[in-house]
Amino acid sequence: MSGGKMLRHIQFWILAVLGTVLLTGCGSEYLVLNPKGPVAETQYNLIIISTILVAVIIVPVLALTAFIVYRYRDTPGNKASYKPEWAHSTTLEVIWWIIPIIIVALLGYFTVRDIYVLKENPNKEVAPMTIQVTALDWKWMFTYPEQNIATVNHLEIPAGVPIRFQVSADAPMNSFWVPELGGQIYAMAGMATELYLQADEPGTFAGFSSNFSGEGFAKMQFDVVAKPKDEFDNWVKEVKGTTPAMTKADYEELRKPGVTDKVTYSAFPEGMFEEIVAKYGHGHDMDYVMEKPPAPAGDKSSNETSKNTQQQTESHNMPGMNHSSMNH
């Protein structure tokens, strides 16, 4: 290949790469790279660190590949050195073994460190609020045990308060994901997984199902609305005063495969989430997820929440769920 042809090829690939990068800006925003809370921020930082460490290997390898292809191309008059008997270089062996080992060790360190951080309450000064998430065909049900309300395909949370999600399924395996607040976690029948998320500021964030689960999978989207604590409390009062309570018959209707609009309930059958988990649990111990985490020292809101929860449960307790089947 002549030098002119090679130059044109290089120009083509440079333009192709630039076009790909620039045209992606015409699409929607990269939600994963737009963190709006401490959990997403930690994961974003891990992505950046991992990208830099991986680039230390990839960029030189790609550059050397292009250089070698060009330098040692088969063309008349090429003056590149030719050493058919060359077989070993201790210096190169050290370089291409030591550097990857260091990079893998660094990747392992940062990954393990953040895995343990992400398992904990991201805000040690504020007691987390619990929300139970149930994946259904093809909809999301959210129950608020402390407020004793429930929603379908719509989630409201107080900004600045860590949310402890307990996630399960009464349908095929799914995955709960709010990219701007944190990574996804699987929803599995007979199990309860745990995920902490927090929105630092008020806003509306897109939520998705990130695991294919059948015909209506693409419709399993929901909005997460974060609002100031007083506005959230007013919303809870509004829900309790203007919407019907969920009965077991309502839940059985929700369980049926199909797409559902947003629905809100002023109460739900006591122990419903626990029964959903126990129904397929086969005796598995889920206490480590179901137990309420201890409140931060000196946090008064947790005592108020416990008191309010007890009052709400007494006033909105509803029959219809078989508690004898629970293993809690």
FIDRENVEX-676225 format. One line per field, with one value per residue: x, y, z of N, C-alpha, C in turn; residue in one letter. Coordinates in pm, whole numbers, plus 50000, padded with zeros to 5 digits. Example, Ala and Ser with C-alpha at 12.3 -4.5 7.8 and 13.67 -1.06 7.14 Angstrom:
% FIDRENVEX-676225
n.x = (51319/51285)
n.y = (49431/49775)
n.z = (50780/50708)
ca.x = (51230/51367)
ca.y = (49550/49894)
ca.z = (50780/50714)
c.x = (51320/51290)
c.y = (49670/50003)
c.z = (50780/50787)
residu = (A/S)
***
This chain:
% FIDRENVEX-676225
n.x = (50085/50060/50214/50037/49786/49772/49767/49518/49351/49400/49301/49032/48949/48997/48810/48578/48574/48563/48319/48142/48169/48092/47831/47690/47625/47390/47186/46990/47068/47348/47251/47375/47616/47554/47539/47319/47319/47476/47536/47527/47728/47956/47971/48003/48256/48408/48376/48514/48776/48831/48817/49034/49250/49228/49265/49534/49650/49513/49533/49820/49862/49690/49802/50064/50001/49898/50130/50316/50193/50205/50481/50615/50510/50460/50620/50790/51121/51102/51260/51265/51399/51497/51472/51489/51575/51526/51398/51349/51309/51408/51352/51113/50945/50928/50802/50548/50435/50455/50326/50045/49982/50001/49796/49566/49567/49518/49265/49120/49144/49008/48755/48666/48676/48473/48250/48190/48137/47907/47716/47621/47441/47435/47440/47533/47436/47164/46864/46766/46491/46252/46154/45957/45998/45831/45849/45631/45432/45347/45486/45568/45545/45529/45566/45523/45625/45655/45495/45264/45142/45087/45214/45192/45402/45509/45705/45775/46001/46173/46401/46751/46737/46840/46735/46625/46590/46399/46391/46199/46020/45711/45681/45842/46205/46351/46489/46572/46621/46753/46918/47042/47058/47183/47323/47180/46971/46889/46556/46407/46198/46101/46320/46475/46637/46871/46907/47062/46977/46997/46870/47023/46917/46598/46405/46320/46363/46447/46327/46388/46323/46578/46610/46519/46186/45969/45671/45568/45790/45927/45759/45790/45857/45921/45875/46089/46030/46186/46149/46140/46145/45917/45731/45712/45595/45349/45250/45215/45011/44812/44774/44674/44434/44286/44282/44191/44213/44434/44319/44333/44223/44261/44539/44571/44462/44649/44865/44818/44935/45012/44994/44995/44861/44974/44910/44774/44758/44596/44652/44775/44752/44861/45187/45219/45438/45626/45490/45483/45754/45799/45635/45762/45993/46092/46186/46422/46647/46569/46602/46814/46781/46520/46507/46488/46727/46957/46899/47083/47305/47164/46973/46669/46457/46406/46278/46043/45944/45901/45701/45497/45459/45357/45114/44990/44971/44796/44566/44517/44529/44458/44250/44288/44526/44721/44887/44992/45154/45394/45748/45870)
n.y = (49881/50221/50525/50743/50622/50490/50711/50822/50618/50631/50889/50846/50666/50822/51030/50873/50781/51029/51124/50934/50980/51252/51253/51106/51289/51396/51243/51124/51219/51070/50874/50716/50841/51070/51143/51179/51151/51023/50745/50692/50869/50756/50519/50631/50752/50521/50410/50601/50582/50312/50326/50494/50340/50112/50232/50289/50056/49991/50215/50253/49997/50001/50220/50127/49910/50037/50180/49972/49835/50034/50102/49864/49786/49617/49742/49873/49983/50020/50095/49979/49800/49457/49163/48855/48653/48736/48676/48715/48941/49056/49297/49387/49175/49210/49459/49412/49231/49325/49581/49523/49357/49535/49713/49548/49483/49736/49791/49585/49661/49917/49840/49642/49796/49990/49827/49739/49985/50064/49891/49992/50237/50543/50788/50852/51012/51039/50866/50586/50558/50306/50136/49905/49702/49544/49337/49286/49128/49337/49544/49775/49755/49955/49961/50138/50082/50235/50456/50337/50328/50271/50244/50219/50182/50433/50646/50819/51011/51149/51414/51408/51215/50894/50603/50286/50020/49731/49455/49244/48983/48890/48742/48654/48670/48992/49328/49607/49946/50268/50479/50738/50754/50526/50191/49892/49634/49292/49159/48897/48614/48479/48575/48852/49130/49395/49746/50058/50390/50741/51065/51367/51618/51781/51650/51479/51147/50890/50557/50208/49874/49647/49395/49150/49039/48941/48997/49259/49394/49629/49830/49859/50099/50380/50683/50846/51062/51305/51505/51795/51728/51821/51858/51599/51477/51608/51507/51237/51266/51361/51140/50955/51073/51088/50865/50519/50230/49951/49627/49270/49156/49356/49341/49084/49126/49303/49130/48985/48922/49203/49548/49840/50156/50442/50402/50472/50400/50431/50268/49938/49577/49452/49323/49231/49237/49076/48833/48784/48739/48516/48329/48206/48134/47894/47839/47987/48203/48528/48727/48903/49096/49179/49285/49592/49849/49975/50296/50601/50733/50964/51051/51191/51168/50904/50794/50940/50853/50579/50597/50725/50530/50317/50428/50468/50208/50097/50243/50191/49924/49624/49349/49024/48912/48620/48553/48335/48196/48317/48340/48497)
n.z = (50000/49912/50042/50023/49999/50246/50417/50350/50441/50717/50771/50712/50918/51142/51104/51111/51377/51517/51416/51522/51800/51820/51714/51899/52088/52000/52090/52373/52714/52881/53126/53320/53355/53486/53774/54056/54325/54631/54609/54331/54263/54379/54228/53975/54002/54032/53778/53624/53732/53668/53389/53329/53425/53264/53019/53029/52948/52705/52526/52468/52348/52122/51990/51943/51780/51548/51478/51428/51215/51021/51017/50956/50715/50405/50164/49875/49927/50201/50499/50746/51023/50999/51167/51167/51341/51596/51924/52199/52476/52774/52900/52773/52846/53126/53132/53003/53180/53449/53453/53377/53599/53814/53742/53745/54017/54130/54020/54143/54414/54430/54342/54529/54762/54710/54676/54937/55056/54917/55011/55242/55442/55277/55400/55699/55897/55885/55937/55741/55508/55451/55159/54993/54713/54455/54182/53917/53657/53400/53563/53830/54178/54463/54804/55104/55406/55640/55606/55533/55274/54921/54586/54227/53954/54000/54195/54487/54679/54967/54923/54995/55189/55277/55104/55176/54988/54968/54772/54570/54390/54238/54016/53700/53715/53755/53718/53907/53847/53872/53704/53747/54018/54113/54079/53924/54074/54123/54110/54260/54284/54596/54728/54896/54806/54880/54855/54871/54801/54721/54664/54613/54563/54491/54218/53907/53819/53590/53597/53542/53413/53389/53298/53079/53065/52934/52729/52798/52889/52798/52878/53145/53301/53513/53703/53933/54180/54353/54633/54855/55212/55358/55154/55063/55288/55284/55046/55116/55307/55139/54969/55153/55213/54979/54815/54743/54963/54925/54860/54915/54693/54504/54482/54377/54128/54023/54000/53773/53441/53244/53132/53329/53431/53628/53971/54293/54643/54955/55166/55246/55259/55567/55614/55355/55169/55299/55294/55020/54967/55131/55011/54797/54914/55026/55282/55306/55477/55528/55707/55750/55561/55597/55853/56033/55994/56244/56392/56326/56575/56797/56620/56579/56412/56354/56576/56569/56326/56377/56568/56421/56226/56376/56459/56213/56120/56306/56252/55986/55947/55777/55701/55540/55451/55476/55748/55869/55700/55694/55746/55942)
ca.x = (50000/50141/50200/49916/49669/49772/49726/49374/49288/49409/49207/48897/48919/48991/48680/48474/48572/48514/48177/48070/48170/48016/47690/47624/47574/47257/47088/46957/47182/47394/47203/47472/47725/47494/47499/47241/47319/47606/47560/47562/47858/48061/47980/48059/48400/48468/48379/48623/48904/48849/48843/49171/49343/49221/49324/49680/49686/49453/49582/49950/49852/49634/49901/50172/49949/49897/50268/50382/50134/50257/50628/50667/50429/50537/50627/50927/51201/51081/51390/51250/51495/51442/51549/51415/51623/51491/51302/51323/51359/51376/51293/50974/50873/50902/50704/50412/50382/50446/50225/49910/49961/49974/49665/49465/49565/49451/49123/49063/49137/48902/48626/48628/48649/48344/48144/48154/48078/47774/47625/47584/47368/47529/47436/47532/47374/47018/46806/46708/46349/46238/46051/45958/45978/45789/45837/45518/45418/45477/45466/45640/45465/45610/45494/45594/45580/45654/45383/45150/45078/45144/45200/45227/45468/45538/45778/45810/46094/46224/46538/46845/46715/46875/46622/46662/46497/46392/46346/46163/45936/45602/45677/45978/46317/46361/46599/46529/46732/46736/47058/47098/47072/47269/47320/47064/46977/46791/46433/46390/46094/46151/46436/46467/46768/46873/46978/47052/46987/46962/46873/47073/46833/46470/46410/46253/46462/46388/46351/46371/46354/46697/46621/46406/46093/45851/45608/45551/45914/45963/45668/45818/45930/45855/45945/46121/46020/46244/46101/46176/46079/45783/45644/45688/45498/45218/45205/45166/44880/44717/44746/44590/44302/44215/44289/44137/44308/44452/44273/44400/44167/44333/44673/44559/44440/44778/44954/44792/45019/44952/45050/44908/44897/45010/44802/44816/44670/44611/44696/44789/44741/44979/45271/45205/45569/45685/45423/45528/45888/45791/45559/45854/46121/46136/46257/46545/46652/46577/46595/46918/46729/46391/46521/46508/46861/46958/46903/47207/47304/47118/46877/46536/46354/46374/46178/45917/45896/45850/45575/45399/45432/45269/44983/44931/44939/44678/44448/44494/44550/44352/44249/44291/44651/44739/45016/45045/45252/45519/45860/45940)
ca.y = (50000/50341/50616/50825/50540/50469/50837/50835/50522/50686/51001/50790/50611/50934/51095/50782/50784/51160/51131/50850/51048/51377/51228/51055/51404/51431/51158/51161/51228/50944/50879/50653/50936/51192/51105/51276/51111/50971/50610/50706/50940/50656/50431/50711/50765/50391/50398/50687/50521/50191/50365/50545/50228/50027/50308/50278/49938/49988/50322/50216/49880/50045/50307/50042/49831/50125/50211/49854/49811/50134/50100/49741/49750/49558/49835/49889/50089/50031/50081/49927/49692/49322/49073/48727/48564/48792/48588/48740/49064/49057/49428/49387/49077/49275/49567/49366/49154/49404/49686/49467/49309/49653/49768/49456/49499/49863/49772/49502/49739/50017/49771/49582/49906/50053/49728/49742/50116/50072/49806/50060/50363/50644/50907/50797/51107/51038/50731/50556/50525/50179/50119/49767/49699/49413/49329/49207/49124/49400/49666/49782/49794/50009/49973/50219/50028/50336/50546/50250/50360/50193/50302/50132/50253/50572/50643/50951/50998/51277/51444/51416/51106/50765/50510/50144/49942/49585/49425/49105/48966/48792/48719/48616/48753/49124/49409/49741/50034/50413/50506/50861/50740/50413/50073/49804/49516/49194/49128/48752/48553/48401/48641/48997/49195/49525/49850/50194/50500/50872/51180/51481/51735/51750/51628/51359/51056/50778/50423/50108/49733/49621/49251/49110/48954/48904/49084/49398/49439/49766/49924/49863/50222/50459/50804/50865/51205/51344/51639/51829/51643/51869/51830/51455/51449/51655/51411/51119/51301/51369/51003/50891/51134/51097/50743/50401/50134/49829/49503/49154/49138/49452/49289/48969/49181/49356/49019/48929/48983/49315/49681/49919/50297/50478/50384/50504/50343/50495/50165/49807/49472/49440/49206/49180/49213/48960/48713/48763/48679/48383/48240/48128/48133/47758/47837/48066/48305/48664/48819/49006/49203/49226/49360/49735/49884/50064/50439/50669/50787/51102/51085/51196/51139/50761/50770/50995/50766/50457/50630/50747/50401/50239/50489/50443/50065/50071/50304/50144/49779/49567/49202/48968/48845/48502/48570/48208/48141/48393/48285/48612)
ca.z = (50000/49904/50155/50006/50031/50391/50480/50331/50532/50853/50778/50715/51050/51238/51084/51156/51524/51558/51385/51620/51929/51814/51688/52020/52161/51951/52156/52510/52805/52940/53263/53410/53378/53538/53911/54132/54465/54675/54558/54189/54256/54407/54112/53865/54026/54004/53632/53574/53772/53588/53250/53321/53442/53145/52908/53040/52868/52571/52438/52412/52261/51994/51924/51894/51668/51430/51443/51371/51083/50927/51010/50895/50599/50293/50051/49823/49989/50346/50563/50882/51052/50982/51252/51169/51447/51728/51992/52341/52537/52917/52932/52729/52929/53255/53111/52977/53293/53573/53441/53393/53736/53897/53706/53797/54163/54159/53989/54250/54538/54423/54327/54658/54856/54684/54698/55078/55084/54858/55086/55366/55434/55227/55485/55835/55990/55868/55934/55610/55496/55380/55056/54942/54568/54404/54036/53870/53510/53377/53639/53957/54294/54572/54931/55204/55535/55746/55580/55505/55147/54812/54453/54115/53844/54038/54323/54543/54791/55015/54884/55106/55283/55216/55090/55182/54908/54978/54637/54544/54272/54237/53872/53660/53761/53693/53771/53944/53811/53858/53669/53803/54163/54149/53992/53929/54160/54075/54184/54241/54365/54708/54788/54913/54796/54948/54780/54923/54706/54777/54574/54689/54539/54426/54074/53856/53764/53517/53648/53437/53430/53307/53275/52994/53141/52857/52631/52843/52952/52760/52945/53289/53332/53617/53746/54074/54208/54481/54671/54994/55312/55393/55040/55063/55395/55236/54945/55189/55363/55027/54926/55254/55219/54851/54734/54813/55020/54846/54920/54857/54557/54419/54455/54287/53995/53978/53970/53640/53337/53173/53154/53416/53451/53765/54069/54430/54744/55086/55260/55184/55361/55654/55592/55218/55108/55366/55245/54881/54974/55193/54925/54714/54984/55058/55409/55306/55582/55473/55820/55742/55476/55647/55979/56019/56039/56359/56359/56365/56711/56808/56515/56640/56313/56353/56679/56522/56219/56438/56633/56315/56162/56464/56455/56082/56110/56387/56193/55850/55939/55696/55696/55406/55423/55560/55815/55920/55606/55698/55824/55999)
c.x = (50088/50117/50075/49790/49658/49722/49575/49297/49287/49310/49063/48860/48913/48856/48566/48460/48517/48365/48094/48058/48081/47867/47617/47570/47435/47149/47058/47081/47219/47357/47305/47585/47673/47445/47427/47231/47451/47637/47603/47697/47973/48081/48039/48211/48472/48478/48496/48759/48932/48884/48987/49272/49345/49284/49477/49731/49639/49515/49722/49945/49797/49733/50015/50126/49950/50039/50335/50327/50191/50409/50680/50580/50519/50528/50771/50997/51178/51212/51381/51345/51426/51529/51475/51457/51586/51381/51267/51381/51314/51306/51146/50890/50835/50792/50564/50358/50359/50334/50083/49882/49928/49834/49552/49453/49493/49301/49054/49045/49019/48764/48578/48596/48510/48227/48096/48090/47933/47671/47568/47502/47465/47535/47421/47462/47222/46969/46743/46560/46337/46125/46067/45917/45941/45774/45723/45521/45317/45463/45549/45544/45559/45523/45583/45551/45572/45539/45253/45069/45145/45122/45238/45284/45494/45599/45811/45895/46133/46369/46627/46831/46753/46754/46677/46556/46511/46323/46318/46076/45826/45572/45817/46082/46324/46478/46553/46644/46686/46877/47119/47118/47161/47250/47197/47083/46863/46673/46401/46283/46156/46273/46407/46609/46757/46958/46954/47068/46951/46970/46916/46983/46700/46486/46331/46354/46394/46426/46315/46372/46471/46719/46498/46316/45965/45794/45604/45675/45944/45875/45696/45909/45851/45939/45971/46123/46075/46199/46141/46090/45938/45684/45613/45583/45357/45161/45148/45028/44773/44676/44650/44447/44222/44215/44236/44249/44316/44398/44351/44350/44235/44470/44668/44534/44569/44874/44936/44881/44945/45020/44949/44955/44939/44888/44858/44712/44701/44655/44711/44784/44871/45056/45270/45341/45634/45622/45464/45663/45879/45723/45648/45988/46176/46222/46387/46536/46672/46578/46697/46875/46603/46404/46548/46647/46856/46967/47036/47194/47259/47017/46736/46428/46313/46269/46041/45856/45835/45713/45465/45359/45335/45127/44912/44888/44812/44552/44415/44514/44430/44359/44270/44420/44673/44877/45074/45151/45384/45623/45938/45886)
c.y = (50124/50430/50700/50750/50518/50593/50855/50740/50576/50800/50951/50742/50719/51003/51006/50784/50916/51174/51052/50921/51171/51352/51171/51169/51445/51351/51207/51157/51090/50944/50821/50750/51071/51169/51218/51239/51047/50830/50616/50776/50843/50563/50504/50724/50633/50367/50478/50627/50398/50224/50414/50430/50137/50098/50303/50159/49954/50091/50290/50097/49918/50132/50225/49956/49914/50155/50093/49824/49908/50120/49978/49693/49702/49650/49844/50005/50107/50000/50032/49809/49557/49225/48940/48634/48614/48708/48630/48875/49067/49188/49433/49291/49139/49380/49510/49263/49241/49508/49629/49416/49425/49708/49679/49468/49627/49853/49690/49580/49836/49951/49713/49690/49963/49955/49732/49876/50121/49983/49875/50186/50473/50771/50863/50889/51106/50894/50704/50529/50399/50184/49977/49767/49558/49421/49236/49203/49230/49538/49661/49826/49838/50023/50045/50171/50132/50434/50470/50300/50275/50265/50196/50220/50400/50569/50785/50930/51137/51297/51455/51308/50974/50672/50368/50064/49795/49537/49276/49099/48865/48760/48673/48716/48884/49200/49553/49838/50179/50468/50630/50854/50624/50297/49988/49693/49423/49180/48982/48698/48468/48459/48790/49051/49337/49623/49985/50293/50630/50977/51301/51602/51694/51735/51503/51273/50934/50645/50320/49967/49704/49472/49205/49011/48925/49017/49232/49458/49586/49871/49936/49980/50302/50583/50799/51015/51232/51486/51668/51751/51691/51845/51681/51419/51493/51560/51285/51147/51306/51230/50937/50946/51126/50968/50623/50314/50011/49710/49387/49128/49233/49399/49171/49015/49238/49246/48964/48997/49092/49445/49764/50063/50320/50463/50416/50452/50405/50397/50035/49700/49455/49311/49153/49147/49089/48830/48681/48693/48536/48281/48149/48105/47997/47754/47916/48177/48442/48770/48933/49120/49263/49310/49507/49770/49977/50209/50498/50729/50932/51142/51076/51152/50994/50728/50820/50905/50639/50482/50649/50617/50319/50294/50459/50298/50033/50124/50249/49994/49714/49415/49154/48898/48732/48507/48439/48149/48211/48322/48397/48637)
c.z = (50000/50023/50146/50041/50181/50464/50467/50423/50675/50871/50788/50855/51157/51227/51133/51308/51575/51532/51484/51753/51927/51796/51809/52103/52118/52022/52296/52598/52859/53088/53361/53447/53427/53681/53984/54280/54501/54623/54412/54174/54281/54288/53991/53880/53997/53853/53575/53607/53687/53444/53233/53331/53320/53026/52910/52958/52722/52478/52384/52316/52124/51917/51865/51776/51539/51383/51373/51231/50980/50908/50935/50779/50485/50171/50001/49893/50137/50418/50708/50903/51046/51060/51264/51281/51587/51793/52133/52383/52683/52957/52894/52812/53063/53240/53094/53077/53416/53564/53451/53534/53829/53870/53759/53949/54203/54132/54098/54378/54536/54413/54459/54760/54837/54700/54843/55116/55036/54928/55209/55337/55387/55311/55630/55935/55985/55862/55798/55618/55412/55279/55001/54795/54526/54253/54000/53717/53467/53435/53767/54067/54406/54696/55032/55342/55646/55729/55557/55384/55040/54680/54349/54003/53873/54178/54365/54667/54840/54974/55008/55210/55215/55216/55088/55108/54940/54851/54621/54419/54298/54091/53831/53705/53682/53753/53788/53924/53797/53830/53734/53954/54203/54054/54014/54032/54118/54171/54156/54336/54475/54775/54804/54908/54850/54868/54845/54808/54777/54669/54655/54678/54478/54276/54037/53782/53703/53580/53543/53495/53337/53286/53197/53067/53064/52774/52673/52907/52923/52828/53094/53324/53435/53646/53894/54100/54348/54513/54814/55093/55344/55278/55030/55169/55353/55131/55012/55247/55254/54980/55024/55253/55091/54769/54813/54870/54929/54925/54858/54716/54459/54382/54358/54143/53937/53935/53828/53536/53263/53210/53231/53421/53596/53855/54207/54527/54880/55194/55184/55293/55438/55623/55450/55155/55169/55317/55102/54881/55025/55102/54841/54784/55017/55185/55412/55410/55518/55584/55808/55652/55537/55774/55950/56069/56157/56316/56399/56503/56708/56702/56572/56542/56315/56458/56636/56414/56277/56502/56529/56248/56244/56459/56323/56069/56186/56318/56054/55836/55870/55698/55553/55371/55524/55624/55864/55828/55611/55784/55890/56139)
residu = (M/S/G/G/K/M/L/R/H/I/Q/F/W/I/L/A/V/L/G/T/V/L/L/T/G/C/G/S/E/Y/L/V/L/N/P/K/G/P/V/A/E/T/Q/Y/N/L/I/I/I/S/T/I/L/V/A/V/I/I/V/P/V/L/A/L/T/A/F/I/V/Y/R/Y/R/D/T/P/G/N/K/A/S/Y/K/P/E/W/A/H/S/T/T/L/E/V/I/W/W/I/I/P/I/I/I/V/A/L/L/G/Y/F/T/V/R/D/I/Y/V/L/K/E/N/P/N/K/E/V/A/P/M/T/I/Q/V/T/A/L/D/W/K/W/M/F/T/Y/P/E/Q/N/I/A/T/V/N/H/L/E/I/P/A/G/V/P/I/R/F/Q/V/S/A/D/A/P/M/N/S/F/W/V/P/E/L/G/G/Q/I/Y/A/M/A/G/M/A/T/E/L/Y/L/Q/A/D/E/P/G/T/F/A/G/F/S/S/N/F/S/G/E/G/F/A/K/M/Q/F/D/V/V/A/K/P/K/D/E/F/D/N/W/V/K/E/V/K/G/T/T/P/A/M/T/K/A/D/Y/E/E/L/R/K/P/G/V/T/D/K/V/T/Y/S/A/F/P/E/G/M/F/E/E/I/V/A/K/Y/G/H/G/H/D/M/D/Y/V/M/E/K/P/P/A/P/A/G/D/K/S/S/N/E/T/S/K/N/T/Q/Q/Q/T/E/S/H/N/M/P/G/M/N/H/S/S/M/N/H)
***
